[in-house]
Amino acid sequence: MAGGLGVDLVGGYAGVVAVVALSFVVAQCLVLLSQRLRFRRVMQKSAELTQKSAAEPDAKRIPITLVTGFLGAGKTTLLNHVLSSADHGLRVAVLINEFGAVSVDHRLIAGHATSGALADVVVMKNGCMCCSGDSPGSELEGILNKLLEMTAVDSSLYDYMLIETSGLADPTAVVHLLFRHEMARSRFVLDGVVTLVDASNVHRHLAVPERGPLVRPRPEVARQLALADVVLLTKTDAIGDAPGGREAVERAVREACPAATIVVSHPARAPLEQLLGIDAFRRRRVHLAPERGPTAVHTLGAQTVCLRVRGALTLSALQAWLQRVVVTHEAELYRLKGTLSIAGERRRFVVQGVHGEVRGHFDEAVGADVAASAQDATSRQPEDDESSVLVLIASTGPPPDFAHQLDEAELQSSLQACALDGEGSVVVVRTDKPGATRRAAPALDGDECVDCGDEQPLKKLAHTEARARIARRGGAAPSGLA
Ligand SMILES: Nc1nc2c(ncn2[C@@H]2O[C@H](COP(=O)(O)OP(=O)(O)OP(=O)(O)O)[C@@H](O)[C@H]2O)c(=O)[nH]1
């Protein structure tokens, strides 16, 4: 009897294990299949792009600068600088990709462009360009679709394109895409990769021993640096020249990307001639080919909470709330940003936070498009209100380092308490919880060097380029280069 029960139990467990194993295998197969299909679409679209471009051999080529850098490093500030500078005389198309379901950046960008400098802003929400994504159309495809659309637009309408990656993006796959031989024959040409590094916070994501312990390494930061042609070191004003200051950060950055040029500047005053039109890729003799196997190192490990506010908030209550949030979440809060409606104010209140620091200011230019709609805000549903939003992005991990995970219900109710006379409401638009780790995107197969036809793993690119530049300068290659 007991023996029979034991056999039944063993048989039962074996059945459960078999079902679990089978489900796992089926799930993996489906993921692989969907990735293959996606890559096929990407290949077809890049071929289509070449064909369309070939039909207009005389159309001018549009240089693309990929602007990357971790959350809060200053990418949007740099884009605004480009768009408000009259000196370059370019009409710029901007493609931005935000992490989180709600886009704040497009509002901060469009309001600041001087007339004539901005040709178009396109936002791709909730994504990281390196990932295959959960949705049918990936961000990579999003870029291709946009480029395809733009081949249909009169090329005299724009002269330059800026693509801003999300702060949590590993830009490898995008660089790959833009560097493929099909792309080399298209209307678009990759001019360079500009990586912004927040000198005051980079030690939290990349080892800078002199500046304190590394709490959570972000592999995206290392990849963003590895691909950089130019590193724009920002926020050095916040750390000064004391030991563990700017020099220590520069040393760490130099180690991470020996080949890149380092420019130290506030992004709002960056010397654009050192960032745009640098022709870094055409000058490269080594072209990208895929690594075999997964290339993207994007690991989520981050949680996003997007809050939408209906009605006006009281400024003093909001300020106290913001202060409390950044103090509580300093270690894990990568980013806090939004544009909010304040009682008695027509202008939007722009909130900018990175780790333990938060600032806010009223901005005339931001939300000018929504001023009219604010008048009938009472008749609108909170989920319809695009103009008053707050996005929080935080790292996740075990205590004690990450003792205070974001609690969307608590954030919602405490922010709601900042509403004027208790009226208005705050809704959680979306939370992205950790655990929903996206798969890294495998490389595109069958790529080859435009110049020599050789296949060359991407990871060697930085090294080869480093060697080439060092050789040009007549120096010795640093140790550690393969
Ligand atoms: N003090 C100082 N503040 C800076 C500097 N660069 C950017 N900031 C501020 O840092 C905050 C974040 O800048 P953004 O340009 O929005 O950063 P971002 O990289 O676009 O951020 P995400 O799009 O969220 O990844 C803003 O308040 C900027 O004004 C700098 O060099 N010095």
The ligand as a Gaussian input file, in Angstrom:
#p B3LYP/6-31G(d) Opt

LIG

0 1
 N       24.640000      70.962000     -12.741000
 C       24.483000      70.345000     -13.905000
 N       23.259000      69.855000     -14.226000
 C       23.125000      69.222000     -15.414000
 C       24.207000      69.059000     -16.309000
 N       23.754000      68.369000     -17.381000
 C       22.448000      68.114000     -17.180000
 N       22.060000      68.633000     -15.991000
 C       20.725000      68.534000     -15.388000
 O       20.450000      67.158000     -15.158000
 C       19.064000      66.897000     -15.303000
 C       18.838000      65.760000     -16.296000
 O       19.193000      66.202000     -17.593000
 P       18.513000      65.602000     -18.917000
 O       19.095000      66.323000     -20.063000
 O       17.050000      65.584000     -18.793000
 O       19.063000      64.116000     -18.833000
 P       18.710000      62.886000     -19.819000
 O       19.981000      62.158000     -20.055000
 O       17.994000      63.370000     -21.021000
 O       17.747000      62.058000     -18.905000
 P       16.840000      60.789000     -19.380000
 O       16.203000      61.158000     -20.681000
 O       15.879000      60.617000     -18.289000
 O       17.776000      59.650000     -19.504000
 C       18.433000      68.218000     -15.747000
 O       17.929000      68.876000     -14.603000
 C       19.607000      69.004000     -16.308000
 O       19.437000      70.403000     -16.192000
 C       25.494000      69.594000     -15.933000
 O       26.522000      69.497000     -16.632000
 N       25.545000      70.229000     -14.719000

